[in-house]
Amino acid sequence: MSIALDPLDKKILTELQSDASQSLDEIAKKVGASKTPIWNRIRKMREAGLITKQTTLIDPEMLGLEACFFVLIRTSEHDENWQAKFLKTLLERPEVMEAHRLAGDIDYILKVRVTNAKAYDTFYQALISEVKIFNVTALLSMEEIKSTTMLPVD
């Protein structure tokens, strides 16, 4: 389900995605409106579920998480119990930044952040000890070319 947004809503969302720590005064000045209507629109977008949460982005390399692996998973298991166990395992692993169920030959793709290859192996060993997996392929990202949390609102 999508929500109808007017140009002012889109400007507000762009500003919030750019830096949600901005004050209402700063946002209002940048989008050309006063504080009260800005606050009311933000509140309505939260209530509608469009704005889900505010968070802080942290540089992973400054935390020593220098290795980013994309993990391709194929499974021969597709029943509800296996999926529930797999989901529980992924949710409990802080290394897993993203997880997607796919259409096609690969069943799942994970984005995993760890300190190095040895830490990835520790993650891998823990994963396969928890759930039965047919095939795992790990791809090391050599360079992050683009990474954004900003969605296009135009």
C-alpha positions as YAML, in Angstrom:
chain: A
units: angstrom
residues:
- id: 1
  name: MET
  ca: [0.00, 0.00, 0.00]
- id: 2
  name: SER
  ca: [1.37, 3.39, -0.92]
- id: 3
  name: ILE
  ca: [0.51, 6.74, 0.55]
- id: 4
  name: ALA
  ca: [-0.22, 9.93, -1.41]
- id: 5
  name: LEU
  ca: [2.41, 12.60, -0.81]
- id: 6
  name: ASP
  ca: [2.34, 16.20, -1.91]
- id: 7
  name: PRO
  ca: [5.51, 18.13, -2.82]
- id: 8
  name: LEU
  ca: [5.93, 19.48, 0.73]
- id: 9
  name: ASP
  ca: [5.68, 15.99, 2.24]
- id: 10
  name: LYS
  ca: [8.36, 14.82, -0.21]
- id: 11
  name: LYS
  ca: [10.66, 17.69, 0.76]
- id: 12
  name: ILE
  ca: [10.18, 16.89, 4.45]
- id: 13
  name: LEU
  ca: [10.94, 13.20, 3.88]
- id: 14
  name: THR
  ca: [14.04, 14.07, 1.87]
- id: 15
  name: GLU
  ca: [15.30, 16.28, 4.72]
- id: 16
  name: LEU
  ca: [14.53, 13.65, 7.37]
- id: 17
  name: GLN
  ca: [16.29, 10.94, 5.36]
- id: 18
  name: SER
  ca: [19.27, 13.21, 4.87]
- id: 19
  name: ASP
  ca: [19.59, 14.02, 8.59]
- id: 20
  name: ALA
  ca: [16.82, 13.19, 11.02]
- id: 21
  name: SER
  ca: [18.61, 15.04, 13.82]
- id: 22
  name: GLN
  ca: [17.73, 18.39, 12.25]
- id: 23
  name: SER
  ca: [15.47, 20.62, 14.32]
- id: 24
  name: LEU
  ca: [11.98, 21.47, 13.13]
- id: 25
  name: ASP
  ca: [13.23, 25.03, 12.59]
- id: 26
  name: GLU
  ca: [15.97, 23.79, 10.25]
- id: 27
  name: ILE
  ca: [13.61, 21.56, 8.29]
- id: 28
  name: ALA
  ca: [10.97, 24.28, 8.05]
- id: 29
  name: LYS
  ca: [13.52, 26.77, 6.73]
- id: 30
  name: LYS
  ca: [14.84, 24.31, 4.12]
- id: 31
  name: VAL
  ca: [11.41, 23.31, 2.83]
- id: 32
  name: GLY
  ca: [9.88, 26.79, 2.99]
- id: 33
  name: ALA
  ca: [7.18, 26.29, 5.59]
- id: 34
  name: SER
  ca: [6.59, 27.02, 9.28]
- id: 35
  name: LYS
  ca: [7.27, 24.66, 12.17]
- id: 36
  name: THR
  ca: [3.71, 23.73, 13.13]
- id: 37
  name: PRO
  ca: [2.62, 22.40, 9.72]
- id: 38
  name: ILE
  ca: [5.94, 20.54, 9.42]
- id: 39
  name: TRP
  ca: [5.43, 18.90, 12.82]
- id: 40
  name: ASN
  ca: [1.81, 17.99, 11.95]
- id: 41
  name: ARG
  ca: [2.85, 16.40, 8.66]
- id: 42
  name: ILE
  ca: [5.66, 14.42, 10.32]
- id: 43
  name: ARG
  ca: [3.24, 13.24, 13.02]
- id: 44
  name: LYS
  ca: [0.68, 12.14, 10.39]
- id: 45
  name: MET
  ca: [3.35, 10.28, 8.42]
- id: 46
  name: ARG
  ca: [4.41, 8.47, 11.61]
- id: 47
  name: GLU
  ca: [0.82, 7.59, 12.48]
- id: 48
  name: ALA
  ca: [0.27, 6.28, 8.94]
- id: 49
  name: GLY
  ca: [3.35, 4.05, 9.29]
- id: 50
  name: LEU
  ca: [5.32, 5.79, 6.52]
- id: 51
  name: ILE
  ca: [7.99, 6.94, 8.96]
- id: 52
  name: THR
  ca: [8.82, 3.83, 10.94]
- id: 53
  name: LYS
  ca: [11.70, 4.91, 13.17]
- id: 54
  name: GLN
  ca: [14.72, 7.17, 13.56]
- id: 55
  name: THR
  ca: [18.17, 5.75, 14.00]
- id: 56
  name: THR
  ca: [21.86, 6.62, 13.86]
- id: 57
  name: LEU
  ca: [24.16, 5.37, 11.12]
- id: 58
  name: ILE
  ca: [27.60, 4.23, 12.26]
- id: 59
  name: ASP
  ca: [30.71, 3.72, 10.14]
- id: 60
  name: PRO
  ca: [31.30, -0.07, 10.34]
- id: 61
  name: GLU
  ca: [35.02, 0.21, 9.62]
- id: 62
  name: MET
  ca: [35.52, 2.52, 12.60]
- id: 63
  name: LEU
  ca: [34.11, -0.34, 14.72]
- id: 64
  name: GLY
  ca: [36.58, -2.75, 13.13]
- id: 65
  name: LEU
  ca: [33.93, -4.40, 10.95]
- id: 66
  name: GLU
  ca: [36.04, -4.18, 7.82]
- id: 67
  name: ALA
  ca: [34.76, -7.26, 5.98]
- id: 68
  name: CYS
  ca: [31.41, -7.29, 4.23]
- id: 69
  name: PHE
  ca: [30.25, -10.62, 2.84]
- id: 70
  name: PHE
  ca: [27.23, -11.34, 0.70]
- id: 71
  name: VAL
  ca: [26.15, -14.87, 1.53]
- id: 72
  name: LEU
  ca: [24.10, -16.81, -1.01]
- id: 73
  name: ILE
  ca: [22.11, -19.66, 0.49]
- id: 74
  name: ARG
  ca: [20.40, -22.55, -1.24]
- id: 75
  name: THR
  ca: [18.33, -24.94, 0.80]
- id: 76
  name: SER
  ca: [16.53, -28.16, 0.10]
- id: 77
  name: GLU
  ca: [14.25, -27.44, 3.06]
- id: 78
  name: HIS
  ca: [11.19, -25.26, 2.54]
- id: 79
  name: ASP
  ca: [8.82, -26.31, 5.28]
- id: 80
  name: GLU
  ca: [7.44, -23.97, 7.92]
- id: 81
  name: ASN
  ca: [9.54, -25.40, 10.78]
- id: 82
  name: TRP
  ca: [12.81, -24.97, 8.88]
- id: 83
  name: GLN
  ca: [11.90, -21.42, 7.87]
- id: 84
  name: ALA
  ca: [11.01, -20.50, 11.45]
- id: 85
  name: LYS
  ca: [14.31, -21.89, 12.75]
- id: 86
  name: PHE
  ca: [16.26, -20.17, 9.97]
- id: 87
  name: LEU
  ca: [14.55, -16.83, 10.67]
- id: 88
  name: LYS
  ca: [15.18, -17.17, 14.41]
- id: 89
  name: THR
  ca: [18.85, -17.93, 13.75]
- id: 90
  name: LEU
  ca: [19.24, -14.89, 11.48]
- id: 91
  name: LEU
  ca: [17.51, -12.56, 13.93]
- id: 92
  name: GLU
  ca: [19.84, -13.70, 16.73]
- id: 93
  name: ARG
  ca: [23.03, -13.05, 14.70]
- id: 94
  name: PRO
  ca: [24.12, -9.38, 14.96]
- id: 95
  name: GLU
  ca: [26.50, -9.89, 12.02]
- id: 96
  name: VAL
  ca: [23.55, -10.20, 9.65]
- id: 97
  name: MET
  ca: [22.78, -6.69, 8.45]
- id: 98
  name: GLU
  ca: [20.23, -7.72, 5.84]
- id: 99
  name: ALA
  ca: [18.48, -10.90, 4.81]
- id: 100
  name: HIS
  ca: [16.29, -11.38, 1.75]
- id: 101
  name: ARG
  ca: [14.31, -14.35, 0.44]
- id: 102
  name: LEU
  ca: [14.76, -14.52, -3.33]
- id: 103
  name: ALA
  ca: [13.07, -15.84, -6.41]
- id: 104
  name: GLY
  ca: [15.27, -17.98, -8.65]
- id: 105
  name: ASP
  ca: [18.11, -20.44, -8.04]
- id: 106
  name: ILE
  ca: [19.30, -18.81, -4.81]
- id: 107
  name: ASP
  ca: [16.86, -18.99, -1.90]
- id: 108
  name: TYR
  ca: [18.33, -16.31, 0.40]
- id: 109
  name: ILE
  ca: [20.96, -13.60, 0.35]
- id: 110
  name: LEU
  ca: [22.51, -12.19, 3.51]
- id: 111
  name: LYS
  ca: [24.65, -9.12, 4.03]
- id: 112
  name: VAL
  ca: [27.07, -9.95, 6.82]
- id: 113
  name: ARG
  ca: [29.51, -7.51, 8.51]
- id: 114
  name: VAL
  ca: [32.46, -8.96, 10.41]
- id: 115
  name: THR
  ca: [36.02, -8.01, 11.31]
- id: 116
  name: ASN
  ca: [37.77, -10.42, 8.93]
- id: 117
  name: ALA
  ca: [37.62, -13.79, 7.14]
- id: 118
  name: LYS
  ca: [38.20, -15.70, 10.38]
- id: 119
  name: ALA
  ca: [35.20, -13.96, 11.96]
- id: 120
  name: TYR
  ca: [33.15, -14.85, 8.89]
- id: 121
  name: ASP
  ca: [34.14, -18.50, 9.30]
- id: 122
  name: THR
  ca: [32.99, -18.38, 12.93]
- id: 123
  name: PHE
  ca: [29.65, -16.97, 11.74]
- id: 124
  name: TYR
  ca: [29.41, -19.62, 9.01]
- id: 125
  name: GLN
  ca: [30.15, -22.48, 11.40]
- id: 126
  name: ALA
  ca: [27.51, -21.21, 13.83]
- id: 127
  name: LEU
  ca: [24.95, -20.84, 11.04]
- id: 128
  name: ILE
  ca: [25.37, -24.35, 9.65]
- id: 129
  name: SER
  ca: [25.33, -25.84, 13.14]
- id: 130
  name: GLU
  ca: [21.90, -24.25, 13.73]
- id: 131
  name: VAL
  ca: [20.11, -24.98, 10.47]
- id: 132
  name: LYS
  ca: [20.47, -27.46, 7.62]
- id: 133
  name: ILE
  ca: [21.64, -25.66, 4.47]
- id: 134
  name: PHE
  ca: [22.20, -27.30, 1.09]
- id: 135
  name: ASN
  ca: [24.76, -24.81, -0.27]
- id: 136
  name: VAL
  ca: [26.43, -21.61, 0.94]
- id: 137
  name: THR
  ca: [28.48, -19.27, -1.22]
- id: 138
  name: ALA
  ca: [30.20, -16.29, 0.36]
- id: 139
  name: LEU
  ca: [31.25, -13.30, -1.71]
- id: 140
  name: LEU
  ca: [33.63, -10.76, -0.17]
- id: 141
  name: SER
  ca: [32.91, -7.17, -1.11]
- id: 142
  name: MET
  ca: [36.18, -5.62, -2.22]
- id: 143
  name: GLU
  ca: [34.80, -2.07, -2.32]
- id: 144
  name: GLU
  ca: [31.53, -0.45, -1.35]
- id: 145
  name: ILE
  ca: [30.65, 1.75, -4.29]
- id: 146
  name: LYS
  ca: [27.26, 2.98, -3.11]
- id: 147
  name: SER
  ca: [25.34, 2.48, 0.10]
- id: 148
  name: THR
  ca: [22.36, 4.56, 1.09]
- id: 149
  name: THR
  ca: [19.33, 4.41, 3.30]
- id: 150
  name: MET
  ca: [17.60, 7.19, 1.35]
- id: 151
  name: LEU
  ca: [14.57, 6.11, -0.65]
- id: 152
  name: PRO
  ca: [13.57, 8.11, -3.72]
- id: 153
  name: VAL
  ca: [10.51, 10.17, -2.78]
- id: 154
  name: ASP
  ca: [9.93, 11.93, -6.10]
...
